[in-house]
Amino acid sequence: MYNEGQGVDRDMEEARNLWRQSAERSNPNAMFNLSQSLFFEMPQNRVLASRLLLQSAQLGSAAAQKMLRQLGYDGPLPPAVNTELEMRKTRKDLSPGEVRDCGFFDS
């Protein structure tokens, strides 16, 4: 939402903050999104962006794997998986409503 300004003002700093929190919890989609943001919008962070891209690909992100291959990576990668709809244990310590903490959705 913050990345695209959907329902809120566009705020890339907040988008990166939330992706960072989720990436620290090993979410491959967040790693990929954060890597893209850092790589294209903050070139001084390309080393971190590259590391996040590789980690995301190693966790099965199809988008990250595709991008790595386009960049010439020829190392082994696991089969791609759709992790966007994966169910995870939900944290119960997050405050309700609009928060600046990243948690998981219940489904």
C-alpha positions in Angstrom: 0.0 0.0 0.0 2.7 2.5 0.9 4.8 1.5 -2.1 1.9 2.3 -4.6 0.0 4.8 -2.5 -3.1 2.7 -2.3 -5.4 4.1 0.3 -2.5 6.0 1.9 0.0 8.5 0.8 2.9 7.0 -1.0 5.7 6.6 1.5 8.7 4.6 0.3 10.5 4.9 3.6 7.6 3.3 5.4 7.3 0.6 2.7 11.0 -0.2 3.1 10.5 -0.2 6.9 7.7 -2.8 6.7 9.5 -4.9 4.1 12.6 -4.9 6.3 10.6 -6.1 9.3 9.1 -8.9 7.2 12.4 -9.8 5.5 13.9 -10.2 9.0 11.2 -12.8 9.6 12.4 -14.6 6.4 9.6 -13.6 4.1 10.9 -14.1 0.6 8.4 -11.7 -1.0 9.4 -8.9 1.3 13.1 -9.7 0.6 12.4 -9.4 -3.1 10.4 -6.2 -2.8 13.0 -4.6 -0.5 15.9 -5.7 -2.8 14.1 -4.0 -5.8 13.5 -0.8 -3.9 17.1 -0.6 -2.7 18.6 -1.6 -6.0 16.7 0.8 -8.2 16.1 3.7 -5.8 19.1 3.6 -3.5 22.1 2.5 -5.6 24.4 2.9 -2.6 22.7 -0.2 -1.1 23.3 -2.5 -4.1 25.3 -5.0 -2.0 22.5 -5.4 0.5 20.0 -5.5 -2.4 21.9 -8.3 -4.1 22.1 -10.3 -0.9 18.4 -10.0 -0.3 17.6 -10.9 -3.9 19.7 -14.1 -3.6 18.1 -15.0 -0.2 14.7 -14.5 -1.7 15.5 -16.8 -4.6 17.0 -19.4 -2.3 13.7 -19.4 -0.4 11.8 -20.1 -3.6 10.6 -16.7 -4.8 9.9 -17.2 -8.6 10.3 -13.4 -9.2 13.7 -13.3 -7.5 14.8 -16.5 -9.3 13.8 -15.0 -12.7 15.6 -11.7 -12.0 18.8 -13.5 -10.8 18.8 -15.6 -14.0 18.4 -12.5 -16.1 21.4 -11.0 -14.3 23.4 -14.0 -15.2 23.3 -16.1 -12.0 23.8 -19.8 -12.9 24.0 -21.3 -9.4 21.6 -23.9 -8.1 18.2 -22.7 -6.9 15.3 -24.7 -5.4 12.0 -25.1 -7.2 10.0 -21.9 -7.2 7.0 -21.8 -4.8 4.1 -19.4 -4.3 4.9 -18.0 -0.9 2.4 -15.1 -1.1 -0.5 -17.2 0.2 1.5 -19.3 2.6 -0.1 -19.5 6.1 2.1 -18.5 9.0 1.7 -18.3 12.7 0.3 -14.9 13.6 2.0 -12.7 16.2 -0.4 -11.8 19.0 1.7 -9.0 20.5 0.9 -6.4 17.8 -1.3 -3.5 18.7 -4.6 -3.3 16.8 -5.4 -0.8 14.1 -2.9 1.2 12.1 0.5 0.2 13.3 4.1 0.5 12.2 4.9 -3.1 13.0 4.8 -5.9 10.4 2.9 -9.0 11.4 1.2 -11.9 9.5 -2.4 -12.0 8.4 -4.7 -14.7 9.7 -6.5 -16.6 7.0 
